[in-house]
Amino acid sequence: MPFKKTMTDEERFWVNVNKTETCWLWTAGKTKQGYGKFWFAGKRGRAHRYAFILFNGSIPDGLLVCHSCDVRACVNPKHLWLGTHSDNSADMHRKNRQPPQNKPKTHCRKGHEYAVLGTWIAWKKEVKNADGTITTKVYRKCRECVRTYEKNRLSDPAKGNAHRKRVMEYNRRTRSTKKQPPAR
């Protein structure tokens, strides 16, 4: 005999919500990280995502449903907002809620201080999101560690020659693809 559904997704959702003065807490199953688990639209998902869909409509591809209250079991739609991974990380850092191992570091692994001007290298990488927006990610490396790595890598003549050959080949390819000015 086939299974007959007796409650809708929305009815099942509200049975598992405990409304407090600020947050609406999910009382049913949770993940190891503390997010509510909920089965909807034929698949398992997170309860806060369903709450967002229920009140605000669909979630665009590539975006997360983030908590402004930082309570993972909260499903209050007023506490939920859409953002990218970078937005969520920036929010976490702004509120100083990152795990202890990821607190802003003042020294590299080898002990070189980041605070001294010129001791670190920052570069940006632009990533195109699914919705067409561009997110800029910033990375940093210790300048001294990079110099040491390059010195060790290029100290072996075979590796140094191979590196120079790759650079020359890259330059040759990029030069040949650039438009040449018309001959006079």
C-alpha positions in Angstrom: 0.0 0.0 0.0 1.5 3.4 -1.0 2.3 5.9 1.6 -0.4 8.6 2.0 0.8 12.0 3.0 -1.4 13.4 5.8 0.2 16.8 6.3 1.6 19.4 3.9 5.3 20.5 4.1 4.1 23.8 5.6 2.1 22.1 8.3 4.9 19.7 9.2 7.3 22.7 9.3 5.2 24.7 11.9 4.8 21.7 14.2 8.6 21.8 14.8 9.0 25.6 15.4 9.1 27.1 18.9 8.6 30.9 18.7 10.5 32.8 21.3 10.6 36.6 21.7 13.5 36.9 19.3 14.2 33.7 17.4 12.0 31.0 16.1 13.8 27.8 17.1 13.8 24.6 15.2 12.9 21.7 17.6 13.2 18.7 15.4 16.3 17.0 14.0 19.5 19.0 13.6 22.8 18.5 11.9 26.1 18.1 13.8 26.6 21.9 13.2 23.2 22.7 14.8 21.2 23.6 11.7 17.6 22.3 11.5 17.0 19.4 9.1 13.8 19.3 7.2 12.4 17.1 4.3 10.7 19.3 1.7 10.2 19.3 -2.1 11.1 15.6 -2.2 14.5 16.0 -0.7 16.3 16.7 2.5 17.3 20.3 3.2 17.9 22.8 6.0 14.9 24.2 7.9 16.1 27.8 7.6 16.3 27.5 3.8 12.7 26.2 3.8 11.6 29.1 6.1 13.2 31.6 3.6 11.5 30.0 0.7 8.2 29.9 2.5 8.2 33.7 3.2 10.4 35.1 0.5 10.2 32.8 -2.5 12.9 30.9 -4.3 16.7 31.1 -3.5 18.8 32.0 -6.6 21.6 29.6 -7.5 24.9 30.3 -5.8 23.5 32.1 -2.8 23.3 31.0 0.8 20.6 31.8 3.4 22.5 33.4 6.2 21.5 34.2 9.8 21.8 37.8 11.1 21.2 36.5 14.7 23.9 33.8 14.5 21.6 31.1 15.9 21.9 28.1 13.6 18.5 26.6 14.7 16.7 29.9 14.1 14.1 29.9 11.3 12.7 33.4 11.8 12.5 35.0 8.3 13.4 38.4 9.7 16.7 37.0 10.8 17.5 35.4 7.4 19.2 37.1 4.4 20.7 36.0 1.1 24.4 36.2 0.5 27.5 34.6 -1.0 30.1 32.6 0.9 32.2 35.7 0.9 29.3 37.8 2.3 28.7 35.2 5.0 32.5 35.1 5.9 32.7 38.9 6.0 29.6 39.0 8.4 31.3 36.4 10.6 34.5 38.4 10.8 32.6 41.7 11.4 30.9 40.1 14.4 34.2 38.4 15.5 32.5 35.0 15.5 35.2 33.0 13.6 36.6 29.9 15.1 39.8 30.5 17.3 42.1 28.9 14.7 40.9 31.4 12.1 41.2 34.6 14.2 43.1 37.3 12.2 46.7 36.2 12.2 49.5 38.6 13.0 52.4 36.2 12.0 52.9 33.6 9.2 53.6 30.0 10.0 57.3 30.7 10.0 57.0 33.6 12.5 57.3 36.5 10.2 55.1 39.4 11.3 52.3 40.5 8.9 52.0 44.0 10.5 55.3 45.3 9.3 54.9 47.2 6.0 56.2 45.2 3.0 56.3 41.8 4.8 53.3 40.4 3.1 51.9 40.2 -0.4 48.2 40.6 -1.1 46.6 39.7 -4.4 43.0 39.6 -5.6 41.1 37.0 -7.5 37.8 37.8 -9.1 35.2 35.1 -9.2 32.0 35.3 -11.3 29.0 34.1 -9.4 26.0 32.3 -10.9 23.9 35.4 -10.8 26.4 37.3 -12.9 27.9 39.4 -10.0 31.6 39.3 -9.3 33.1 38.6 -5.9 36.7 39.6 -5.1 38.7 37.3 -2.9 41.8 38.7 -1.2 44.7 36.4 -0.3 47.9 37.2 1.5 51.3 35.6 1.8 54.4 36.4 3.7 56.9 38.0 1.3 59.9 36.4 3.1 58.4 32.9 2.9 57.6 33.4 -0.9 61.2 34.5 -1.5 62.6 31.5 0.4 60.3 29.2 -1.5 61.3 30.6 -4.9 65.0 30.6 -3.9 64.8 26.9 -3.0 62.8 26.0 -6.0 65.0 27.7 -8.5 68.3 26.7 -6.8 68.1 23.3 -8.6 69.4 24.1 -12.2 67.0 21.7 -13.8 64.0 23.2 -12.1 65.2 26.7 -12.9 65.7 26.0 -16.6 62.3 24.4 -16.8 60.7 27.4 -15.1 62.5 29.8 -17.5 61.4 27.7 -20.5 57.7 27.8 -19.3 57.9 31.6 -18.9 59.4 32.1 -22.3 56.8 29.8 -23.9 54.0 31.7 -22.1 55.4 35.1 -23.3 55.8 33.8 -26.8 52.1 32.6 -26.9 50.7 35.8 -25.4 52.7 38.0 -27.7 51.5 36.1 -30.8 47.9 36.5 -29.7 48.1 40.3 -29.2 47.1 42.4 -32.2 50.1 43.6 -34.1 50.0 47.2 -35.5 49.5 47.3 -39.2 52.7 47.4 -41.3 53.3 50.7 -43.1 
